[in-house]
Each structure stands twice: as C-alpha cells, then as structure tokens.
Amino acid sequence: MKFRFINNTLKNRRYDYTPMYFDERKERLEAKKKQYARMENGEMTDEERRAIFKSNMRNEWSRAEYRKKARSSANLRTFILVLVIIALGYFIFNGVDQVDTIVKNLW
C-alpha cells in the first residue's frame, strides 16, 4: 500500500488567465461604423433611425449639462480669485496697519 500523502510536495497551480482590456470608446466607434454602413446600404428602418437619433440627442443634452456645470464652477473660481486680488490690492494700497482693525470688525 502506498502512502502518497507522505511524499506529496506542494506545487504551484498555474492559471491560464489572460486579462481582457475593454475600450468603451472603441466599442462605441465600431457600433457607429456598423450603423452608418447599414444606413448607407439602406438596410436600416425608419424606427431604427429614430432610435439612433433619440440616443444621439440624449447624449448631446447630457454633454450640454456637464458643460454648464463646468462653466458655472469655473465662473465661481474666477469670481473668488478676483475678490482675493481686490482684497490684496486694498491692503497693499491702504497699508497693513489697518488689517488688524478690519479683521476685528469682521469677527
């Protein structure tokens, strides 16, 4: 009778895993190419064209909202920066001696 467990050495297990790289932009581009090819060949129905048009409009609206939010945040940063520059200019021209009195009045 053989006792295999006595002479058993641990061996590394090997996996055949190859990571997949998913490029969403490339997939969207390929899908659009297929759609335009079908459109040129005349294989696309009016309902499919309407669905594509609706999805394109939804994408444009979402991008417009993103741009609007980015623009408003950029305007806010610019406004704050201008206020800081004006405050520094005020303190430079009027002297640093008045800074203490202004800070005490603000608090």
C-alpha positions in Angstrom: 0.0 0.0 0.0 1.4 3.3 -1.0 1.1 6.4 1.1 1.1 9.3 -1.3 0.3 12.0 1.2 3.7 11.4 2.9 5.7 12.2 -0.2 3.4 14.8 -1.5 5.1 18.1 -2.3 3.1 21.3 -2.8 3.2 22.5 -6.3 2.1 25.9 -7.6 -1.1 25.9 -9.6 -0.9 27.6 -12.9 -3.8 29.6 -14.2 -4.4 30.4 -17.8 -5.9 33.8 -17.2 -5.3 36.5 -19.8 -6.8 39.8 -18.7 -9.2 41.4 -21.1 -8.9 45.1 -22.0 -12.2 46.7 -22.7 -12.1 50.0 -24.5 -15.6 51.6 -24.4 -14.7 54.3 -26.8 -13.5 51.8 -29.4 -16.7 49.7 -29.0 -18.9 52.8 -29.5 -16.9 53.7 -32.6 -17.3 50.3 -34.1 -21.0 50.3 -33.4 -21.4 53.7 -35.1 -19.4 52.4 -38.1 -21.8 49.5 -38.4 -24.8 51.7 -38.1 -23.6 54.1 -40.8 -22.7 51.2 -43.1 -26.3 49.9 -42.6 -27.6 53.4 -43.2 -25.7 53.8 -46.5 -26.8 50.3 -47.7 -30.4 51.1 -47.0 -30.8 48.2 -44.6 -32.0 50.4 -41.7 -35.6 51.0 -41.0 -37.2 54.4 -40.0 -37.8 53.2 -36.5 -34.1 52.3 -36.0 -33.1 55.7 -37.4 -35.4 57.4 -35.0 -34.0 55.4 -32.1 -30.4 56.4 -33.1 -31.5 60.0 -33.4 -33.0 59.9 -29.9 -30.0 58.4 -28.3 -27.7 61.0 -30.0 -29.9 63.8 -28.7 -29.8 62.3 -25.2 -26.0 62.2 -25.4 -25.9 65.8 -26.5 -28.2 67.0 -23.7 -26.1 65.2 -21.1 -22.9 66.8 -22.5 -24.5 70.2 -22.5 -25.4 69.8 -18.8 -21.9 68.8 -18.0 -20.5 71.8 -19.8 -23.0 74.1 -18.0 -21.8 72.8 -14.6 -18.2 73.1 -15.6 -18.7 76.6 -16.8 -20.5 77.7 -13.6 -17.8 76.2 -11.4 -15.1 78.0 -13.5 -17.0 81.3 -13.1 -17.2 80.8 -9.3 -13.5 80.2 -9.1 -12.8 83.3 -11.2 -15.1 85.4 -9.0 -13.3 84.2 -5.8 -9.9 84.9 -7.4 -10.9 88.4 -8.4 -12.2 89.1 -4.8 -8.9 87.9 -3.3 -6.9 90.1 -5.7 -9.1 93.1 -4.9 -8.6 92.5 -1.1 -4.9 92.1 -1.5 -4.7 95.3 -3.6 -6.8 97.2 -1.0 -4.4 96.1 1.8 -1.3 97.0 -0.2 -2.5 100.5 -1.1 -4.0 101.3 2.3 -1.2 99.8 4.4 -1.0 96.7 6.5 -1.7 98.7 9.7 -5.4 98.7 9.1 -5.6 94.9 8.6 -6.0 94.3 12.3 -8.9 96.7 12.7 -10.7 95.3 9.6 -10.2 91.7 10.8 -11.5 92.7 14.3 -14.5 94.3 12.8 -15.3 91.3 10.6 -15.1 88.9 13.5 
